[in-house]
Amino acid sequence: MNVEYFISSRISLKAERTFSKLIVRIAIAGVMLSLAVMILSVAIIKGFKTEIQDKVRGFVGDIQIYRFDLNGSFEKSPFIPNDTTLNSLKNNKQIASFYPFATKPAIIVANGEVEGINFKGIDQSYDWSYIKKHLKSGSVIDFTDSTKAAQQVLISEYTAKRLMLKTGDSFIMHFVQNPPRKRKLTIVGIYNIGIESLDKGFVIGDMNLIRRLNNWQANETGGIEVRIKDFKLLKPVADDVYSSLELKLRSRSVEESTPEIFTWLSLLDVNTRVLIILMLIVGVINMITALLIMILERTNMIGILKAMGMRNGSMMKIFLYNAVYLVGVGLLLGNVLGLGLCFLQQYTHLFKLDQTNYYLDYVPIEVHLTDILLLNAATIIICTLVLIIPSMLVSRISPLKAIRFK
């Protein structure tokens, strides 16, 4: 029989003293709330980063390939990718898809309003899966009829409200060039990405329209967007793509093309680490306070056990067992509370956000088993190691003074 464990179990939740029970429950509540807050913090930050990354990646791709020149305008110079470049992209197992695109500045005139915009041209190889998720009305461009496709566009909900347009409406778009040229286009779909810089900056249409306006050849393009399978491998894949390009081409990753967004997202990791450290400190302080009070309350018991021959090491084990038991109960309740709130938010989107400021209209959640296990393990290890110090207090208690202590 483990005497130390038996005694520790009798002085924890089974203790008869009202004050001890109160302290025990406060300590458990502290650990429970600390772990629940840490779980929620990690899940929310990871969910937030993933959602924002997916929004940007879905619209501009993971890697953009363009012609290297001194052209500083938004409209990139045309090029024809050679077979070496195309084959390297096709044979790269980390690349999910790639497709050509081109951009051209333009001005929309509709309902007495004028709006500057960037016309993003794509072709039939474009991956519509992301845009379809964010369609508010209508459909995507139908490339089966090339004549109709050249007259169809998708605009953002922001632009539609700004110009008082809806699906099925037509408007005049003036393309910025010398001399300026205009085209009548019809809205087939309205989307809402949720990132204002993207929503108010682009209209999606047929790239053949840009080719005709710029007198490009049929196979010329302004760039190539590449989507990879695993975003965690963005840097090595981007380096691999860059190294395989012909000399006249360059590439840049989505992190390089939109640094303000990804720098902001990286700062969220700092906030998470600070919050985790603070919550661990709160949990540890609660446990140290509870342990010291229990030692103080059990001074008579300590003196009697020492008088009966129990060693200091065994006395320390009693209170360490007790502390670990309390931490374990707190962790169990903390997991239930934290994961319960995570799953509630994940499936109901109960807690909302202002999309204008946060790019999302709800609090995102992303739960990983590895994160939960690491948080639990870190809490147990840190609390146990820290609690060794106050448990050493029992070695300084004199049996004679302890028995007489009231």
C-alpha positions in Angstrom: 0.0 0.0 0.0 1.3 3.5 -0.9 1.0 5.3 2.4 1.8 8.7 0.9 -0.8 8.4 -1.8 -3.5 7.2 0.7 -2.9 10.1 3.1 -2.9 12.7 0.2 -6.2 11.4 -1.0 -7.7 11.9 2.5 -6.7 15.5 2.7 -7.8 16.7 -0.7 -11.5 16.6 -1.8 -12.4 14.2 1.1 -11.1 16.6 3.7 -13.6 17.4 6.4 -12.4 20.9 7.1 -14.6 23.5 5.3 -11.8 26.0 4.7 -9.6 23.3 3.1 -12.5 22.3 0.8 -12.9 25.9 -0.2 -9.2 26.3 -1.0 -9.1 23.1 -3.0 -12.1 24.1 -5.1 -10.6 27.5 -5.7 -7.3 25.9 -6.8 -9.2 23.5 -9.2 -11.2 26.4 -10.6 -8.0 28.3 -11.2 -6.4 25.5 -13.2 -9.7 24.8 -15.0 -10.1 28.4 -16.2 -6.4 28.8 -17.1 -6.4 25.7 -19.3 -9.8 26.6 -20.8 -8.5 30.1 -21.7 -5.3 28.6 -23.2 -7.3 26.1 -25.3 -9.6 28.8 -26.6 -6.7 31.2 -27.3 -4.7 28.7 -29.4 -7.9 27.5 -31.2 -9.1 31.0 -32.0 -5.7 32.3 -33.1 -5.0 29.3 -35.3 -8.5 29.5 -36.7 -8.2 33.2 -37.4 -4.8 32.8 -39.2 -6.1 29.9 -41.3 -9.2 31.8 -42.4 -7.3 34.9 -43.3 -4.6 33.0 -45.1 -7.2 31.1 -47.1 -9.0 34.3 -48.0 -5.8 35.8 -49.4 -4.5 32.6 -51.0 -7.9 31.8 -52.6 -7.9 35.1 -54.4 -4.2 35.8 -55.4 -2.8 32.3 -55.2 0.2 31.1 -53.2 2.9 32.0 -55.7 2.7 34.5 -58.6 5.0 34.2 -61.6 5.6 37.3 -63.8 8.0 38.9 -66.2 11.0 40.6 -64.7 11.4 44.1 -66.1 11.4 47.7 -64.9 7.6 48.1 -65.3 6.4 49.5 -62.0 2.8 49.6 -62.9 0.1 47.3 -61.7 -0.4 46.0 -65.2 2.4 43.5 -65.8 4.3 43.0 -69.1 3.1 40.0 -71.2 5.2 36.9 -71.7 4.9 33.4 -73.2 6.0 30.7 -70.7 8.3 28.2 -72.3 8.0 24.4 -72.0 10.7 24.2 -69.3 8.7 26.5 -67.0 5.4 24.7 -67.7 6.9 21.2 -67.2 8.6 22.2 -64.0 5.2 23.3 -62.6 3.4 20.2 -63.9 6.0 17.9 -62.4 6.2 19.5 -59.0 4.3 17.2 -56.6 3.7 20.0 -54.1 1.8 22.1 -56.6 -2.0 21.6 -56.7 -2.8 23.8 -59.7 -1.6 26.7 -61.8 -3.3 29.0 -64.3 -2.6 32.2 -66.3 -4.0 35.6 -65.4 -3.6 39.2 -66.4 -4.6 42.6 -64.8 -5.5 45.9 -66.2 -6.6 49.2 -64.5 -10.1 50.4 -65.4 -12.9 52.7 -64.3 -16.5 51.6 -63.8 -19.3 54.1 -64.7 -22.7 53.1 -63.5 -25.8 54.9 -62.0 -24.0 58.2 -62.0 -21.2 56.8 -59.9 -17.5 56.3 -60.9 -15.2 53.7 -59.3 -11.6 52.9 -60.0 -10.9 49.1 -60.3 -8.4 46.5 -61.4 -9.8 44.1 -64.0 -8.4 40.6 -63.3 -8.6 38.4 -66.4 -8.6 34.6 -66.1 -9.4 31.7 -68.5 -11.2 28.4 -68.4 -8.4 26.7 -66.4 -9.1 29.0 -63.4 -10.0 27.2 -60.2 -13.4 28.6 -59.1 -13.7 26.5 -55.9 -12.7 29.4 -53.6 -14.8 32.0 -55.3 -17.9 29.7 -55.3 -17.7 29.5 -51.5 -18.0 33.3 -51.3 -20.6 33.9 -53.9 -23.5 36.0 -52.6 -25.6 35.7 -55.8 -25.3 34.6 -59.4 -22.7 32.2 -60.8 -19.2 32.2 -62.2 -18.2 33.0 -65.8 -19.2 30.4 -68.3 -16.3 29.8 -70.7 -18.2 27.3 -72.9 -19.3 30.3 -75.0 -16.2 32.5 -75.6 -18.3 35.4 -77.0 -20.5 35.5 -73.9 -17.6 34.9 -71.5 -15.9 38.1 -72.8 -18.9 40.1 -71.7 -19.3 38.5 -68.3 -17.7 39.7 -65.0 -17.9 39.0 -61.3 -17.8 42.0 -58.9 -17.5 42.2 -55.1 -20.5 42.9 -52.9 -18.6 46.1 -51.8 -18.5 47.4 -55.3 -22.0 46.3 -56.1 -23.4 48.3 -53.1 -21.1 51.3 -53.9 -22.5 51.5 -57.5 -26.0 50.2 -56.7 -25.6 47.2 -59.0 -27.0 43.6 -58.8 -26.6 40.3 -60.7 -27.8 40.7 -64.3 -27.0 44.4 -64.5 -24.8 45.9 -67.2 -22.3 48.8 -66.9 -19.7 50.5 -68.9 -16.0 49.8 -68.0 -13.4 52.3 -69.3 -9.9 50.7 -69.6 -7.0 52.9 -68.8 -4.7 53.0 -71.9 -3.8 55.3 -74.8 -6.2 55.8 -76.3 -8.8 54.8 -73.6 -11.2 52.1 -74.6 -14.5 51.1 -73.1 -16.6 47.9 -73.0 -20.1 47.0 -71.9 -20.0 44.2 -69.4 -22.7 42.2 -67.6 -22.6 41.0 -63.9 -23.0 37.2 -63.6 -22.0 36.9 -60.0 -21.4 38.9 -56.8 -18.8 37.7 -54.2 -17.7 38.8 -50.8 -14.1 37.9 -49.8 -14.3 39.9 -46.6 -10.9 41.7 -47.0 -11.6 45.2 -48.1 -8.5 45.7 -50.1 -9.4 42.8 -52.3 -13.1 43.4 -52.4 -12.9 47.0 -53.5 -9.9 46.5 -55.7 -10.8 43.8 -58.2 -13.3 42.7 -60.9 -12.9 39.2 -62.3 -13.4 38.7 -66.1 -12.2 37.0 -69.2 -8.5 37.3 -69.9 -9.1 37.3 -73.7 -10.6 40.7 -73.3 -7.3 42.0 -72.0 -5.5 40.3 -74.8 -7.6 42.0 -77.4 -7.3 45.4 -75.7 -3.5 45.1 -75.5 -3.0 43.4 -78.9 -1.4 40.4 -77.3 -0.9 37.1 -78.9 -3.3 34.2 -78.1 -0.9 32.5 -75.7 0.6 35.6 -74.0 -0.2 36.1 -70.3 0.4 38.7 -67.7 1.3 36.1 -65.0 0.8 32.7 -63.6 -0.9 31.9 -60.3 0.3 28.8 -58.5 -1.6 27.0 -55.7 0.3 24.6 -53.5 -1.0 21.6 -51.5 0.5 22.4 -48.1 0.8 26.0 -47.1 3.3 25.1 -44.5 5.8 24.3 -47.3 5.3 27.7 -49.0 8.9 28.9 -48.7 10.7 25.8 -50.0 8.1 25.3 -52.8 8.4 29.0 -53.7 12.2 28.7 -53.8 11.9 25.6 -55.9 9.6 27.4 -58.4 11.9 30.4 -58.6 15.0 28.3 -59.3 13.3 26.5 -62.2 12.1 29.6 -64.0 13.6 30.9 -67.2 15.8 34.0 -66.9 13.2 36.5 -67.9 10.7 35.5 -65.2 10.5 36.1 -61.5 8.2 34.8 -58.8 7.0 35.9 -55.4 5.0 34.2 -52.7 1.7 35.5 -51.2 3.6 36.5 -48.1 5.8 38.7 -50.2 3.0 40.2 -52.2 0.8 41.0 -49.2 3.3 41.5 -46.4 1.1 43.8 -44.3 -1.5 41.0 -43.7 1.1 38.2 -42.9 3.1 40.5 -40.7 0.0 41.2 -38.8 -0.9 37.5 -38.5 2.6 36.7 -37.2 2.1 39.2 -34.4 -0.9 37.2 -33.2 1.5 34.4 -32.3 3.2 36.7 -29.8 -0.1 37.6 -28.2 -0.9 33.9 -27.9 2.4 33.1 -26.2 2.0 36.0 -23.8 -1.5 34.9 -22.9 -0.4 31.3 -22.3 2.4 32.4 -20.1 0.0 34.6 -18.0 -2.5 31.8 -17.7 0.2 29.3 -16.6 1.3 31.9 -14.0 -2.2 32.2 -12.7 -2.7 28.5 -12.4 0.7 28.0 -10.7 0.0 30.8 -8.2 -3.4 29.3 -7.3 -1.8 25.9 -6.7 1.1 27.3 -4.7 -1.3 29.2 -2.5 -3.5 26.2 -2.0 -0.6 23.9 -1.2 0.9 26.4 1.4 -2.5 26.7 3.1 -3.0 23.0 3.2 0.5 22.6 4.7 -0.3 25.2 7.3 -3.6 23.6 8.2 -1.9 20.1 8.4 0.9 21.2 10.6 -0.3 19.1 13.5 -0.6 16.1 11.2 2.9 16.7 9.9 4.3 16.8 13.4 2.6 13.5 14.4 3.7 11.7 11.3 7.3 13.0 11.8 7.2 11.8 15.4 6.1 8.4 14.2 9.2 8.2 12.0 8.1 9.4 8.6 10.9 11.0 6.6 10.8 14.4 5.0 10.8 12.9 1.5 7.7 10.9 2.2 6.0 14.0 3.7 6.8 16.0 0.5 5.3 13.2 -1.6 2.0 13.4 0.3 1.6 17.1 -0.6 3.0 16.6 -4.1 0.5 13.7 -4.7 -2.2 16.0 -3.5 -1.2 18.9 -5.7 -0.9 16.6 -8.8 -4.3 15.2 -8.0 -5.8 18.7 -7.8 -4.1 19.7 -11.1 -5.5 16.6 -12.8 -9.0 17.4 -11.7 -8.6 21.0 -12.9 -7.2 19.8 -16.2 -10.1 17.4 -16.8 -12.7 20.2 -16.1 -10.6 22.7 -18.1 -10.6 20.4 -21.2 -14.3 19.9 -20.9 -15.0 23.6 -20.6 -12.4 24.7 -23.2 -13.2 22.1 -25.9 -17.0 22.4 -25.2 -16.8 26.2 -26.0 -14.6 25.5 -29.0 -17.0 23.0 -30.5 -20.0 25.2 -29.7 -18.5 28.1 -31.6 -17.3 25.9 -34.4 -20.7 24.5 -35.2 -23.0 27.4 -34.3 -20.8 30.6 -34.9 -22.5 32.0 -31.8 -19.9 34.7 -31.2 -19.8 37.3 -34.0 -17.1 39.8 -35.2 -17.2 43.1 -37.2 -16.0 41.9 -40.6 -14.9 45.4 -41.5 -12.2 45.3 -38.8 -11.4 41.6 -38.5 -12.1 40.3 -42.1 -14.4 37.7 -40.6 -18.0 37.9 -39.4 -17.6 35.3 -36.7 -14.9 34.0 -34.3 -13.1 31.2 -36.1 -12.0 28.0 -34.3 -9.4 25.4 -35.3 -8.7 22.6 -32.8 -5.7 20.3 -33.1 -5.2 17.3 -30.8 -1.5 18.0 -30.7 -2.1 21.5 -29.2 -4.5 20.1 -26.6 -2.0 17.4 -25.5 0.9 19.9 -25.4 -1.1 22.4 -23.3 -2.1 19.6 -20.8 1.4 18.2 -20.6 3.0 21.7 -20.1 0.5 22.5 -17.4 1.2 19.3 -15.5 5.0 19.5 -15.8 5.3 23.2 -14.9 2.9 23.0 -12.0 4.5 19.9 -10.6 8.1 21.3 -10.8 7.1 24.6 -9.3 5.2 22.9 -6.5 8.3 21.1 -5.3 9.6 24.3 -3.7 6.6 25.0 -1.4 6.4 21.3 -0.6 9.9 21.4 0.8 8.5 23.6 3.6 7.5 20.4 5.5 11.2 19.5 6.0 11.6 22.7 8.1 8.8 21.9 10.4 9.9 20.7 13.9 7.8 17.8 15.2 7.6 19.2 18.7 6.4 22.7 17.6 4.1 21.2 15.0 2.2 19.0 17.5 1.8 22.0 19.8 0.7 24.2 16.8 -2.9 25.4 16.8 
